[in-house]
Amino acid sequence: MDTTYWGRRFGVVVFKDVKTKKILWHKYINKKETLYDYQEGLEWLKSHGFTIEGIVCDGLRGIFSLFSSYPVQMCQFHQIGIIKRYLTQKPELEASKELLSIVKMMTHTDKESFTNLFITWGIKWTDFLKERSFEQKTGKTHYTHKRLRSAYLSLKRNMKYLWTWYDNKQLGIPNTNNALEAVFTDLKTKLRNHNGLSKNHRKTFIDEYFKKSFKQ
């Protein structure tokens, strides 16, 4: 499950089945995606007789607890993207360079190796992460390496959900949302050939694209 956008006021939430490769459900939104949108999709699937064996999603706040009754995999590429936004592509701090290097290995290694590297990094840089700076204007202190700390805490918080696919190999859960991202890329490429469509006509185009490309 994932959402793609055209600007800030138009997007579509999409559920795709890993096994059949079909688009099962989609919903148009004119705002930022919410937990309710995904809940609505899941309820629709259940009401139409689908068995939900697992979920692959991004790290939208609250989504893991909302779907805690299912095996939930956070898309590893979404997590890598979060870390890159905090650290940038070319960080200057040695600690940031090391963490980014570890994170880039996520999709190419196993759970035990990655976890050990992450724990080792955390131990090495514990004191560095705790460093604080004094701000004269306010008289208060703050963490010196805030972005690095945020990257570390994001990875630590989501670690449990980054390896669901590994712990449940019998379910065949993918570790990323790449299959859905490919759909979004192709859809947007085709829509660019039809610039100027009104919102309603764009919806019609998307509906037909899903019907023709992923027949139910």
N, C-alpha and C positions, 0 to 999 in steps of 0.2 A: 504494500500500500504506500502511495506517495501522492504528492500534489505538484502540479506544474502551473506556472503563471505566465500571463501576458500582461505586463504592467502590474499595477497595484490593485486594480479593480476587477480583474477577471482571471479566474483559475479553474482548474478541474481536478477533483480528487478521484483517483483511479485505483481499483483493486484488480490485480491480475493473478491468475492461477498459475503456479509454477509447473504443475504437471501437464495441464492441457494447453498451456500458453494462451489461454483465452482471457479477454477482458471481461470480468464478471459484473462489474458495477462501476458507475461513475456519477459524479455529482458536480454541478457548476456552483462556484462560489464567487462573491464579489468583495471578498475580504480575506484576511489571513485565515488559513486553515485552523480548525479548532478540534479539540478532542471529540466534540459532539459529532462532527462530520465523519470521523472514523468510526465512532460508535454506531452511527446511523447505517453505515455501510455494512458493518459486521452483523447488525440486527437483521438487515435485509437478507444477507447470505443465509443466516440461520433460519429465517422464516421461509426461505425457498429451498430448504432441504440440504444445504451444503454442510459438509463436515469440515471444521476448521482444525487442521493438524498443527499449524504453526503460523506465525506472522513475521514478516520482515518489514521494518519501518525505519523512519529517521528517529532522531532523539527528541521529538516534541515533548516538552515538559508535561509530565503526568501520564504519558502514554503507556509506560511500563506497568505502573500500578493499575491503570484502567483495564489492561488486558492481562493481568497477572495469572489468570486461570489458563492461559495458553503459553506454549513455548514462544518467546518473543526474541527475535534476533534484530539487533540494531545494525543497520547497514554500515559496514566497515568503512566504505568510502565517505559516507556522511561524517563519521567520526574523524577520519583523516582530514576532511575539509575543515572541520571545526578547529582542529589543532593548527592547521596551516593559517587560518584566519588570526589565531592568537599569536603565533610565532612568526608569521610571514614565510615566504618561500626561502628567504636567505637571512636567517637570524644571525645576530652578531655574537650573542652570548654563547659560550662554550656549552653550557648546560642546555640551552635551547637547541643548539645544533645536534647534540647527542639525543635529546628527546625526539626531535623531528626525524632523525635517522632511524630510531627504533620504531616510531609510528609508521613510517613508510614500509616497514617489513610486515605489517599486520596481515595483509592479504596474501603473503607469500610464505608464511610460517605456521607452526602449530601453536596451540594454546599454551602448552607448558613452556616452550622456548620464549614466546613473547612475554608471558607473565613473569618469568624469571628475569628477563632483561629489564622490564619495567620496575620490578621490585628493587633490583640492584641499582638502577638509576635513582630511585627515590631515596635509598639509603645514602648514596654518594652525595646527593645534593640537598639533604634534609636541612642543614643549617643555612644553606644558601636561600632556600625557599622561605625560611623564617625571618630573613633579614628585613629590618624596618628602617624607614627614613623619617626624619623629623621635618615637619612643614612649619616654617616660622610664622606664616600668616595666621594659621589656625591654632598653632601650639599643639597639634596632634601628630601622631605617627601613622604611617600606612606601610603596607608591604612594598618593599623596593621593587621587586620583580613581579608585579601584579599579573601581567599577561602570561608569563611563564607559569605562575602559580595557578591561574585559571585553566590553562591548558592541562596541567598535571591533574587538577581536581576533576576536570571533565572526564578525562580518561579513567581515573580511579573510580568515579561515580558510575560510569557506564560499563566498566569492565565485565561485570556479571552478564551483560546482554550482548557482548561482542562475540561470544563463543558458544551461543546456543546451538548453532549449526554443528559445532564440533562435538558437543555433549549429546546431541540427538541425531547422529548420522543416519540412523534408520529412517528418519522422516524425510530426508532429502532436502532440508531447508538450505537455500543459498545464503551465502554470507554477505551479499550486497543486493541492492535494488537495480543492478545494472540492466537486467532484462526490461524493466519498466522505464529506466532512463533512456534506453535505446528507442522505445516506443515514443517517448516525448520528443526526442531529437528528430525522428522521422516525421512525426506529426507537425512539428513546427517548421520543418523544411518545406513540407507540402503546403502549409498555410501561407508561407511567404510568397508562394507563387500566385496567391489570391489576395494580394493586398487590397485594402479598402472595404473588406467585408464588414457589414454591421455585426453587432454582437449576436443577434439572433441568427444571422446567416452563418456566423462562425460556429455557433453551437450546432447548427444543422450539419455543417461540414464535419465537425468532430464526431457527431453521432454516426454519420455515414462511414467515416473512416474506421471507427471501432467495429461497426457491423460488417464491413467488407473485409477488413484485414484480419478480424478475429471472430469468425462466424461462430455463433453459439450452437 
